[in-house]
Amino acid sequence: MKIRWRLRMAAAQREVWTGTELRRLLAEKAGLELSSASVSALFTKEPSQVKMTTLAALCTALGCTPNDLIEVDTTPVERPIAPPRPLADLPQAASARGRSMPPL
């Protein structure tokens, strides 16, 4: 699975080109006050985590959805096929007398 942070692209599509503009929109439209450094980090780096309130504020400020900000590739990771286990490694299901369950 691969996740891409697309804030810069979403902002550019809405003609928001700088962190300063984004910071002003966040304050005006979403009521979220973030430091210049925090907005710059969101704008230039892929965050390892984002608060839901911040994500909602970004969507409100830019008039977009979370899908516009986060791209998730859910292609399954291919794993090598494990060879079958030899019969000697399998657990014994029956007891010495050939029974697997007690008599009724």
C-alpha positions as CSV (number, residue, x, y, z in Angstrom):
1,M,0.0,0.0,0.0
2,K,1.3,3.4,-0.9
3,I,0.0,6.8,0.4
4,R,0.7,10.1,-1.3
5,W,0.1,13.6,0.3
6,R,-1.3,15.8,-2.4
7,L,-1.9,19.1,-0.6
8,R,0.3,21.1,-2.9
9,M,-1.5,19.9,-6.0
10,A,-5.0,20.4,-4.5
11,A,-4.0,23.9,-3.4
12,A,-2.5,24.8,-6.8
13,Q,-5.7,23.6,-8.6
14,R,-7.5,26.2,-6.4
15,E,-4.8,28.8,-7.1
16,V,-3.4,28.8,-3.6
17,W,0.4,29.0,-4.3
18,T,2.0,29.7,-0.9
19,G,1.9,28.6,2.7
20,T,1.0,32.2,3.6
21,E,-2.2,32.0,1.4
22,L,-3.1,28.6,2.8
23,R,-2.6,29.8,6.4
24,R,-4.9,32.8,5.8
25,L,-7.6,30.6,4.2
26,L,-7.4,28.2,7.2
27,A,-7.9,31.0,9.6
28,E,-10.7,32.8,7.6
29,K,-12.7,29.8,6.3
30,A,-12.1,27.1,8.9
31,G,-11.1,29.0,12.0
32,L,-7.9,27.1,12.4
33,E,-4.8,29.0,13.5
34,L,-1.6,27.2,12.6
35,S,1.9,28.4,12.8
36,S,3.8,29.3,9.7
37,A,6.2,26.4,10.3
38,S,3.2,23.9,10.6
39,V,1.6,25.1,7.4
40,S,5.0,25.1,5.6
41,A,5.6,21.5,6.8
42,L,2.1,20.4,5.5
43,F,2.8,22.2,2.2
44,T,6.3,20.8,1.6
45,K,6.5,17.4,3.3
46,E,4.5,14.2,3.5
47,P,3.2,14.0,7.0
48,S,3.3,10.7,8.9
49,Q,0.0,11.6,10.5
50,V,-2.6,14.3,10.3
51,K,-5.2,15.2,12.9
52,M,-8.8,14.8,11.7
53,T,-9.5,18.4,12.7
54,T,-6.6,19.6,10.5
55,L,-7.8,17.5,7.6
56,A,-11.3,18.8,7.9
57,A,-10.0,22.4,8.1
58,L,-7.9,21.9,5.0
59,C,-10.9,20.6,3.1
60,T,-13.0,23.5,4.3
61,A,-10.4,26.1,3.4
62,L,-9.7,24.6,0.0
63,G,-13.3,23.5,-0.8
64,C,-12.1,19.9,-1.4
65,T,-12.6,16.4,-0.1
66,P,-10.0,14.2,1.8
67,N,-9.7,12.2,-1.5
68,D,-8.2,15.4,-3.1
69,L,-5.5,15.5,-0.4
70,I,-4.7,11.9,0.2
71,E,-4.1,9.4,-2.6
72,V,-4.1,5.8,-1.4
73,D,-2.8,2.9,-3.6
74,T,-4.4,-0.3,-2.3
75,T,-2.7,-2.6,-4.7
76,P,-1.9,-5.8,-2.7
77,V,1.7,-6.4,-2.0
78,E,3.0,-9.5,-3.8
79,R,4.6,-12.0,-1.4
80,P,6.5,-15.0,-2.5
81,I,4.5,-18.3,-2.3
82,A,5.7,-20.4,0.6
83,P,6.5,-24.0,-0.4
84,P,4.1,-26.6,1.1
85,R,5.1,-28.0,4.4
86,P,6.3,-31.6,4.4
87,L,4.0,-34.2,6.0
88,A,6.4,-34.8,8.9
89,D,5.8,-31.2,10.1
90,L,2.0,-31.5,10.2
91,P,0.4,-32.2,13.6
92,Q,-1.0,-35.6,14.3
93,A,-4.8,-35.5,14.4
94,A,-5.5,-39.1,15.6
95,S,-4.4,-40.9,18.7
96,A,-2.4,-44.1,18.7
97,R,-5.6,-46.2,18.4
98,G,-6.8,-44.3,15.4
99,R,-9.5,-42.3,17.1
100,S,-9.7,-38.5,16.8
101,M,-12.7,-38.0,19.1
102,P,-13.8,-39.7,22.3
103,P,-16.6,-42.4,22.0
104,L,-20.2,-41.3,22.5
